[in-house]
Structures are given as structure tokens and as C-alpha cells.
């Protein structure tokens, strides 16, 4: 690239050192994000009880479903940006940034109106316990009202990640985490605003984080390759086509997986408030595994994108293997802790006797879920980094629709294993990305895949 730039070139130097140096700010970012997500659960669980846990957990799943299209297109934008960086194409970089910002801003605004209008319908479809319904609706409405700001952080950070900058997204999320902690205590513990207060704290903190990121990008517009002129936000045909061609399958992959999780959750919630609360705590525990595995996945996808754009396939293989090694070691330790101390871990979120008693039943499921993250994230980063849209869709279809729904119904209903069957079906399906993308990786066919953008 020509001119002054803050772009971090990930196509040179030691792969191991480069991956670690690029991933550690993501780990800290994920840790902070996980902590402030858990703060919602801990404070709500202690001050509102099982009703609050069930409400926040189930409403959070609806929010995540809405976020899948933002995450899919932002992930596609990151891949395209990283490939332009690897190709040293500064003009293409400018066009994809403007196109991505405009498209995602419009989508997030549309989802605000749709979310507020239909959140209660969606919550009833997944059988949210009636005792938690009012709290779940108020939590969802508040989050959807601020959806533009929540989504804004994601596509601002995707821009920086694609260019090889992992440190500034960490700083922005750090600001958000501190704000969220303080506001949660004020709104829920002091003002007693319940689940709505937790949602309001999230919207304010992530909104401030987004605005901080936007100011940073504007002040460094010359160095990262985007001038912020109104004309630069007009979507460009070639970049829009590439964004949609890659982003829609990535969105569908996440959408199908999360839709199947909502389907399984509807059966889990039917077992009552205690089971729903345990499931919600289990989802938060899984986020601890994602602190490291998602960091390597995000960093790995950016490194793979740049090296794929530069045609350096040997470095891509090293990225995948290093991610498997480090993520596997971390998750093995975490799974062992979960098996040894389930009640102590669950007591951080809720001290009700029924919830703590069921933690022992859930512990093996949690341990399997944790190990699944270590295996699937490196393989997904390969498919996302090279921009293989078809593979992303296949993974979502098999993982979400075929395996998760099919196995949950098989174990839970046909084999009459009850709640354990639904949990087990959900966990077994989560290993499908490792199997499918692993076969693709070791076959070497990915080396013949075309770039997500035209040279």
C-alpha cells in the first residue's frame, strides 16, 4: 500500500508470534465482553432471581438471532478488507469500508423496528416461562431500541480487525465493560429496575463504545484508508456484490445454528423455570471458553485472509494448527474445572438450592461444550478467512438444521432421555464444524478456492 498507514501486515514474520501478538488483545476484549455479559446475569440473578436469569438468557438468544446478519456481513467485510490488505489494494479497501458501513447501518435500523414489533411473539415461540415473560419482553425492547449502537461497534471493530489492528477494539470494549459494570450496579442493584435496567446499561455502554470507535476512525481516516466523505458511503456494485455473496452464507450459517438452538431451547424451557435458569447459566459458562477460542478464531481469520490474498498457503496451515493447540490446552483445563467444581461455579450466578443441585447434572454437558469450541473455531476461521461462502452455508445447514434438531429430537424424544437428551443433542451438533471443515482443510482443496474479491 502507498502512503501512511496503520495497517498491520500479517503476511510476514513468525506465524506463532504473529498469531499470539494479534490474538491477545482479542482475548482481553472477549474477556471484558464476557465479564460484562456475566455481570448482567450475576447481578440480575442475585437481585431478581430465577425469573431474571430466565428472562435475560432467553431474551439474549433473540438478540443474538438479530445480530447474526450484522455479524455475518461484518465478518464478510473483515475478510474482504484483509484480502485487500494482502493484495495492497488501497482503493478497493476504501470502497468496501464505505459499502459495509452503509449497508449495515440500514440493516440495523430496520431490525430495531422489527425487533420491537415482534419480540414478544418470538419469546412465546421458544416457550419462555410465563413468570419470566414480562421481564424478557422489557429486556428485548430496550436492547432493540438501541440496536443501532450495539451493532455499530461490531462493524467498526471489523474494519480495524481486517486491517490487522486488534489493540484499539480492545480499548473500546474496555471502556464499554467498565461502564456496563457501573451502570448495572446503579440500575439493577440500587434503582431496582430489574432486567430492563440490565438491558439499558448494555445499550448505553455499547453505544458509547461505538461512538468512541467512530471518533477514532474519523481522526485516523487518512492512515487507515477511508476519508468519511458522504460520497464514499455510496455502496459500490463490485464491493456490495462481494459483501453479499460472502456475507449472506456466513449469516445463514450463524442464523441456522442459532435458530436450531432456539428450537431446542423451546423444549428445554418447557421443563420449567429451574431448568431454564440452569440452561442460561450454562450459556454464560460457555462464553468463558470463547474468550480464548474466539480470539484465536478472529485473529486467525484476519491472518488467513491477508495470507490468502498474498498467496501464502503454508502460513495459513500454521495458523490453523497453532489455534488448535493453544485453544485445546485452554479448554481442557477449563473443562476439568467445570467437572470438579460445578456447584461453586453455578453459585456465582444463583444460590437457589434447585439450581445448584442441577449443576452436577449439567457439568458433563458443559465440559463437552467447552471442548467443542477448541475444535471448531480454528476450522471456521479457515473457511471465513479464505471467503468460502458455500462451505459456511453447508456448515450452518448440517450443524443447525440436520444435526442439532435431529439429534435433540432423537435423544430427547425417541430415546426418551428428557432434558439430558436435548442438551446432549445440542452439544453433539456443535462438533460438526470441526468434522466438515476439518475434512476440507486436510484435503487441501481450500488452496484452489478463489479470492472473495477480484484482483
C-alpha positions as CSV (number, residue, x, y, z in Angstrom):
1,X,0.0,0.0,0.0
2,X,1.1,3.5,-0.7
3,X,1.0,6.4,1.8
4,X,1.0,6.5,5.5
5,X,-0.9,3.6,7.1
6,X,-1.7,2.0,10.4
7,X,-2.5,-1.3,8.7
8,X,-0.7,-4.3,10.3
9,X,0.9,-6.6,7.7
10,X,0.3,-10.2,8.9
11,X,1.9,-11.9,5.9
12,X,5.5,-11.6,7.2
13,X,7.4,-12.8,10.2
14,X,6.8,-15.7,12.7
15,X,3.3,-17.2,12.4
16,X,3.3,-18.3,16.0
17,X,4.4,-15.0,17.4
18,X,2.2,-13.0,15.0
19,X,-0.9,-15.0,15.9
20,X,-0.2,-14.6,19.7
21,X,0.6,-10.9,19.4
22,X,-2.5,-10.3,17.3
23,X,-4.8,-12.5,19.4
24,X,-4.0,-11.4,22.9
25,X,-5.9,-8.1,22.6
26,X,-8.9,-10.1,21.3
27,X,-8.6,-12.4,24.4
28,X,-8.7,-9.3,26.7
29,X,-11.6,-7.9,24.6
30,X,-13.5,-11.2,24.8
31,X,-12.8,-11.5,28.5
32,X,-14.1,-8.0,29.2
33,X,-17.1,-8.6,27.0
34,X,-17.8,-11.9,28.7
35,X,-17.4,-10.3,32.1
36,X,-19.9,-7.6,31.4
37,X,-22.3,-10.1,29.9
38,X,-21.9,-12.1,33.0
39,X,-22.3,-9.1,35.2
40,X,-25.9,-8.8,33.8
41,X,-26.5,-12.5,34.8
42,X,-24.8,-12.3,38.2
43,X,-26.5,-9.0,39.3
44,X,-29.9,-10.0,37.8
45,X,-29.6,-13.5,39.3
46,X,-28.8,-12.1,42.8
47,X,-31.3,-9.3,42.8
48,X,-34.1,-10.6,40.6
49,X,-33.7,-14.4,41.0
50,X,-34.5,-17.2,38.6
51,X,-37.1,-15.1,36.9
52,X,-34.4,-12.6,35.9
53,X,-32.0,-15.3,34.8
54,X,-34.5,-16.9,32.6
55,X,-35.6,-13.6,31.1
56,X,-32.1,-12.3,30.3
57,X,-31.0,-15.7,29.0
58,X,-33.9,-16.2,26.6
59,X,-34.1,-12.5,25.5
60,X,-30.4,-12.7,24.9
61,X,-30.9,-15.5,22.4
62,X,-33.4,-13.4,20.5
63,X,-30.9,-10.6,20.4
64,X,-28.2,-12.9,19.2
65,X,-30.5,-14.1,16.4
66,X,-31.0,-10.5,15.3
67,X,-27.2,-9.9,15.5
68,X,-26.4,-12.8,13.2
69,X,-27.0,-10.8,10.0
70,X,-24.8,-8.0,11.4
71,X,-22.1,-10.5,12.4
72,X,-22.3,-12.3,9.1
73,X,-21.9,-9.2,7.0
74,X,-19.3,-7.6,9.3
75,X,-17.3,-10.9,9.2
76,X,-17.5,-10.9,5.4
77,X,-16.4,-7.2,5.4
78,X,-13.4,-8.1,7.6
79,X,-12.5,-11.0,5.2
80,X,-12.7,-8.7,2.2
81,X,-10.7,-5.9,3.9
82,X,-8.0,-8.3,5.0
83,X,-7.7,-9.7,1.4
84,X,-7.4,-6.2,0.0
85,X,-4.7,-5.5,2.6
86,X,-2.9,-8.7,1.5
87,X,-3.2,-7.5,-2.1
88,X,-2.0,-4.0,-1.3
89,X,-5.2,-2.6,-2.9
90,X,-5.9,0.7,-1.1
91,X,-8.7,1.8,-3.5
92,X,-10.6,-1.4,-3.0
93,X,-10.2,-1.0,0.7
94,X,-11.8,2.4,0.7
95,X,-14.8,1.1,-1.3
96,X,-15.5,-1.9,0.9
97,X,-15.4,0.1,4.1
98,X,-17.9,2.7,2.8
99,X,-20.2,0.0,1.4
100,X,-20.1,-2.1,4.5
101,X,-20.9,0.8,6.8
102,X,-23.9,2.0,4.8
103,X,-25.4,-1.4,4.3
104,X,-25.0,-2.5,8.0
105,X,-26.3,0.8,9.3
106,X,-29.5,0.4,7.2
107,X,-30.0,-3.2,8.3
108,X,-29.5,-2.4,12.0
109,X,-32.1,0.4,11.8
110,X,-34.6,-2.0,10.1
111,X,-34.0,-4.6,12.8
112,X,-34.8,-2.1,15.5
113,X,-38.3,-1.6,14.3
114,X,-38.9,-5.3,13.5
115,X,-37.4,-6.4,16.9
116,X,-39.6,-4.1,18.9
117,X,-42.7,-5.2,17.0
118,X,-42.2,-8.9,17.1
119,X,-40.0,-9.7,20.2
120,X,-42.9,-11.0,22.3
121,X,-44.1,-13.3,19.6
122,X,-40.6,-14.7,19.3
123,X,-40.3,-15.2,23.0
124,X,-43.5,-17.1,23.2
125,X,-42.4,-19.3,20.3
126,X,-39.5,-20.5,22.4
127,X,-41.7,-21.2,25.4
128,X,-40.3,-18.6,27.8
129,X,-41.8,-19.4,31.3
130,X,-44.8,-17.2,31.9
131,X,-43.3,-16.0,35.2
132,X,-40.3,-14.5,33.2
133,X,-42.2,-13.3,30.1
134,X,-42.7,-9.6,31.2
135,X,-39.1,-9.3,32.1
136,X,-37.9,-10.9,28.9
137,X,-40.1,-8.6,26.8
138,X,-38.9,-5.4,28.6
139,X,-35.2,-6.6,28.2
140,X,-35.7,-7.3,24.5
141,X,-37.5,-4.0,23.8
142,X,-34.7,-2.0,25.4
143,X,-32.0,-3.8,23.6
144,X,-33.7,-3.5,20.2
145,X,-34.3,0.3,20.8
146,X,-30.5,0.7,21.0
147,X,-29.7,-1.9,18.4
148,X,-28.1,0.6,16.0
149,X,-25.4,1.3,18.6
150,X,-24.9,-2.3,19.7
151,X,-24.4,-3.3,16.0
152,X,-22.3,-0.2,15.3
153,X,-19.4,-1.5,17.5
154,X,-19.3,-4.7,15.5
155,X,-18.8,-3.2,12.1
156,X,-16.4,-0.6,13.4
157,X,-14.3,-3.3,15.0
158,X,-14.5,-5.5,11.9
159,X,-12.9,-2.7,9.9
160,X,-10.0,-2.4,12.3
161,X,-9.6,-6.2,12.7
162,X,-9.4,-6.7,8.9
163,X,-6.6,-4.2,8.7
164,X,-4.7,-6.0,11.4
165,X,-5.5,-3.7,14.4
166,X,-6.6,-5.7,17.4
167,X,-5.5,-3.3,20.2
168,X,-8.0,-0.4,19.6
169,X,-11.1,-2.7,19.6
170,X,-9.8,-3.9,23.0
171,X,-9.6,-0.4,24.3
172,X,-13.1,0.4,23.1
173,X,-14.6,-2.7,24.7
174,X,-12.7,-2.0,27.9
175,X,-14.5,1.4,28.1
176,X,-17.8,-0.4,27.5
177,X,-17.1,-3.1,30.1
178,X,-16.4,-0.6,32.9
179,X,-19.4,1.5,32.0
180,X,-21.6,-1.6,32.0
181,X,-20.4,-2.8,35.4
182,X,-21.1,0.6,37.0
183,X,-24.4,1.1,35.3
184,X,-25.6,-2.4,36.1
185,X,-24.9,-1.8,39.8
186,X,-26.7,1.5,39.7
187,X,-29.7,0.5,37.6
188,X,-30.4,-3.1,39.0
189,X,-28.9,-3.2,42.5
190,X,-29.6,0.4,43.5
191,X,-32.5,1.7,41.4
192,X,-34.1,-1.8,41.3
193,X,-35.0,-1.5,37.6
194,X,-34.8,-5.3,37.1
195,X,-34.0,-6.9,33.8
196,X,-34.8,-3.7,31.9
197,X,-32.1,-1.9,33.9
198,X,-29.5,-4.5,32.8
199,X,-30.5,-4.0,29.1
200,X,-30.4,-0.2,29.5
201,X,-26.9,-0.5,30.9
202,X,-25.8,-2.6,27.9
203,X,-27.2,-0.2,25.4
204,X,-25.6,2.9,27.0
205,X,-22.2,1.2,27.4
206,X,-22.0,-0.3,23.9
207,X,-23.4,2.9,22.3
208,X,-20.6,4.9,24.0
209,X,-18.1,2.3,22.8
210,X,-19.4,2.6,19.2
211,X,-19.2,6.4,19.3
212,X,-15.6,6.2,20.6
213,X,-14.6,3.8,17.8
214,X,-16.2,6.1,15.2
215,X,-14.4,9.1,16.5
216,X,-11.1,7.2,16.4
217,X,-11.7,6.0,12.8
218,X,-12.6,9.6,11.7
219,X,-9.5,11.1,13.4
220,X,-7.3,8.5,11.7
221,X,-9.1,8.5,8.4
222,X,-6.0,9.2,6.3
223,X,-3.9,6.4,7.9
224,X,-6.4,3.6,7.6
225,X,-7.7,4.4,4.1
226,X,-11.2,6.0,4.4
227,X,-12.0,9.7,4.0
228,X,-15.5,9.7,5.5
229,X,-16.8,11.9,2.7
230,X,-20.6,11.4,2.0
231,X,-19.9,10.2,-1.5
232,X,-17.6,7.5,-0.1
233,X,-20.5,5.9,1.7
234,X,-22.4,5.2,-1.5
235,X,-22.4,1.4,-2.0
236,X,-20.2,0.2,-4.9
237,X,-21.5,-2.5,-7.1
238,X,-18.4,-4.8,-7.0
239,X,-17.9,-4.5,-3.3
240,X,-21.6,-4.8,-2.5
241,X,-21.8,-8.0,-4.6
242,X,-18.7,-9.4,-2.8
243,X,-20.1,-8.4,0.6
244,X,-23.5,-10.1,-0.1
245,X,-22.0,-13.1,-1.8
246,X,-19.8,-13.9,1.2
247,X,-21.9,-12.3,4.0
248,X,-25.3,-13.9,3.3
249,X,-23.9,-17.5,3.6
250,X,-21.9,-16.5,6.7
251,X,-25.1,-15.0,8.1
252,X,-27.1,-18.1,7.2
253,X,-24.5,-20.3,8.9
254,X,-25.0,-18.4,12.2
255,X,-28.7,-17.9,11.7
256,X,-29.4,-21.6,11.1
257,X,-27.2,-22.6,14.1
258,X,-29.0,-20.2,16.4
259,X,-32.4,-20.9,15.0
260,X,-31.8,-24.6,15.9
261,X,-30.6,-23.5,19.3
262,X,-33.9,-21.6,19.8
263,X,-35.8,-24.6,18.7
264,X,-34.0,-26.8,21.2
265,X,-34.4,-24.1,23.9
266,X,-38.2,-24.2,23.4
267,X,-38.2,-27.8,24.5
268,X,-35.7,-27.1,27.4
269,X,-37.8,-24.2,28.6
270,X,-40.8,-26.4,28.8
271,X,-39.2,-28.3,31.7
272,X,-39.7,-25.2,33.9
273,X,-38.1,-22.2,35.4
274,X,-35.2,-24.0,37.2
275,X,-34.1,-25.9,34.0
276,X,-34.4,-22.6,32.0
277,X,-32.2,-20.8,34.6
278,X,-29.6,-23.6,34.6
279,X,-29.5,-23.5,30.8
280,X,-29.0,-19.8,30.9
281,X,-26.1,-20.1,33.3
282,X,-24.6,-22.8,31.1
283,X,-24.7,-20.5,28.1
284,X,-22.7,-17.9,30.1
285,X,-20.1,-20.5,31.2
286,X,-19.6,-21.4,27.6
287,X,-18.6,-17.8,27.0
288,X,-15.6,-18.3,29.2
289,X,-14.3,-20.9,26.7
290,X,-15.0,-18.5,23.9
291,X,-12.7,-15.9,25.5
292,X,-9.7,-17.7,24.1
293,X,-11.1,-19.8,21.2
294,X,-12.9,-16.9,19.6
295,X,-9.8,-14.7,20.0
296,X,-7.8,-17.2,18.0
297,X,-10.7,-17.6,15.6
298,X,-10.9,-13.9,15.0
299,X,-7.2,-13.3,14.8
300,X,-6.8,-16.5,12.7
301,X,-9.4,-15.4,10.2
302,X,-7.7,-12.0,9.7
303,X,-4.3,-13.6,9.3
304,X,-5.7,-16.2,6.9
305,X,-7.4,-13.6,4.9
306,X,-4.3,-11.5,4.4
307,X,-2.1,-14.5,3.7
308,X,-4.7,-15.9,1.3
309,X,-4.7,-12.6,-0.5
310,X,-0.9,-12.8,-0.7
311,X,-0.9,-16.5,-1.8
312,X,1.0,-17.8,1.2
313,X,-0.7,-21.1,1.9
314,X,2.0,-22.5,4.2
315,X,1.4,-19.7,6.7
316,X,-2.3,-20.5,6.7
317,X,-1.8,-24.1,7.7
318,X,0.4,-23.0,10.6
319,X,-2.3,-20.6,11.8
320,X,-4.8,-23.4,12.0
321,X,-2.5,-25.8,13.8
322,X,-1.4,-23.2,16.3
323,X,-5.0,-22.2,17.0
324,X,-6.0,-25.8,17.6
325,X,-3.1,-26.3,20.0
326,X,-3.5,-23.3,22.2
327,X,-7.3,-23.4,22.2
328,X,-7.3,-27.1,23.1
329,X,-4.9,-26.7,26.1
330,X,-7.0,-23.8,27.5
331,X,-10.3,-25.6,27.1
332,X,-9.1,-28.9,28.6
333,X,-8.2,-27.0,31.8
334,X,-11.5,-25.2,31.8
335,X,-13.5,-28.4,31.2
336,X,-11.7,-30.1,34.1
337,X,-12.5,-27.2,36.5
338,X,-16.2,-27.4,35.4
339,X,-16.3,-31.1,36.2
340,X,-14.7,-30.7,39.6
341,X,-16.5,-27.6,40.9
342,X,-19.9,-27.3,39.2
343,X,-21.8,-26.1,42.3
344,X,-19.2,-23.5,43.2
345,X,-19.3,-22.1,39.6
346,X,-23.1,-22.0,39.4
347,X,-23.3,-20.3,42.9
348,X,-21.7,-17.2,41.3
349,X,-24.9,-16.7,39.3
350,X,-27.6,-18.1,41.6
351,X,-27.8,-19.5,45.1
352,X,-31.1,-21.3,44.9
353,X,-30.9,-24.9,46.0
354,X,-32.7,-26.4,43.0
355,X,-30.4,-24.6,40.5
356,X,-27.2,-25.7,42.4
357,X,-28.5,-29.3,42.6
358,X,-28.9,-29.5,38.8
359,X,-25.4,-28.0,38.2
360,X,-24.0,-31.5,38.8
361,X,-26.2,-33.0,36.1
362,X,-25.3,-30.2,33.7
363,X,-21.5,-30.4,34.4
364,X,-20.6,-33.1,31.8
365,X,-22.6,-31.3,29.1
366,X,-20.8,-28.0,29.9
367,X,-17.4,-29.8,29.7
368,X,-18.2,-31.3,26.3
369,X,-19.5,-27.9,25.1
370,X,-16.2,-26.2,26.2
371,X,-14.1,-28.7,24.2
372,X,-16.2,-28.2,21.2
373,X,-15.2,-24.6,21.0
374,X,-11.5,-25.6,20.9
375,X,-12.0,-27.8,17.8
376,X,-14.5,-25.8,15.7
377,X,-13.2,-22.2,15.9
378,X,-9.9,-22.8,14.0
379,X,-11.7,-24.6,11.3
380,X,-14.3,-21.9,10.9
381,X,-11.6,-19.3,10.8
382,X,-10.2,-21.1,7.8
383,X,-13.4,-21.0,5.8
384,X,-14.2,-17.4,6.9
385,X,-10.6,-16.2,6.2
386,X,-10.5,-17.5,2.6
387,X,-14.0,-16.4,2.0
388,X,-15.6,-19.8,1.1
389,X,-19.3,-18.8,1.3
390,X,-20.6,-22.2,0.2
391,X,-18.7,-24.1,3.0
392,X,-20.1,-21.6,5.6
393,X,-23.6,-22.4,4.4
394,X,-23.1,-26.2,4.4
395,X,-21.8,-26.0,7.9
396,X,-24.8,-24.0,9.1
397,X,-27.2,-26.4,7.4
398,X,-25.7,-29.6,8.8
399,X,-24.8,-28.2,12.3
400,X,-28.0,-26.3,12.8
401,X,-30.9,-28.0,10.9
402,X,-29.7,-31.6,10.4
403,X,-27.6,-32.4,13.4
404,X,-28.8,-30.2,16.3
405,X,-32.6,-30.5,15.7
406,X,-32.3,-34.2,14.5
407,X,-30.1,-35.3,17.4
408,X,-32.0,-33.4,20.0
409,X,-35.3,-34.9,18.9
410,X,-33.7,-38.4,18.7
411,X,-32.1,-38.3,22.2
412,X,-34.8,-36.2,23.9
413,X,-38.0,-37.7,22.4
414,X,-37.3,-41.0,20.6
415,X,-34.8,-42.3,23.2
416,X,-36.8,-40.6,26.0
417,X,-33.8,-39.2,27.7
418,X,-35.6,-36.0,28.6
419,X,-33.7,-32.8,29.3
420,X,-30.4,-34.6,29.2
421,X,-31.2,-35.8,25.6
422,X,-31.9,-32.2,24.4
423,X,-28.7,-31.0,26.0
424,X,-26.7,-33.9,24.5
425,X,-28.1,-33.4,21.0
426,X,-27.2,-29.7,21.1
427,X,-23.6,-30.5,22.2
428,X,-23.0,-33.3,19.7
429,X,-24.1,-31.0,16.8
430,X,-21.6,-28.4,17.8
431,X,-18.8,-30.7,16.8
432,X,-20.0,-30.8,13.2
433,X,-18.0,-27.7,12.0
434,X,-14.8,-29.4,13.1
435,X,-15.7,-32.6,11.1
436,X,-16.9,-30.8,8.0
437,X,-14.3,-28.0,7.8
438,X,-11.6,-30.4,9.0
439,X,-12.1,-32.7,6.1
440,X,-12.0,-29.6,3.8
441,X,-8.8,-28.4,5.4
442,X,-6.8,-31.7,5.3
443,X,-8.0,-32.4,1.8
444,X,-6.1,-29.3,0.6
445,X,-9.0,-28.2,-1.6
446,X,-9.1,-24.8,0.0
447,X,-5.9,-23.9,-1.7
448,X,-7.7,-23.8,-5.0
449,X,-10.5,-21.6,-3.8
450,X,-10.8,-18.1,-5.4
451,X,-10.5,-14.8,-3.6
452,X,-13.5,-13.1,-2.2
453,X,-12.6,-10.0,-4.2
454,X,-11.4,-9.6,-7.8
455,X,-7.8,-8.6,-8.3
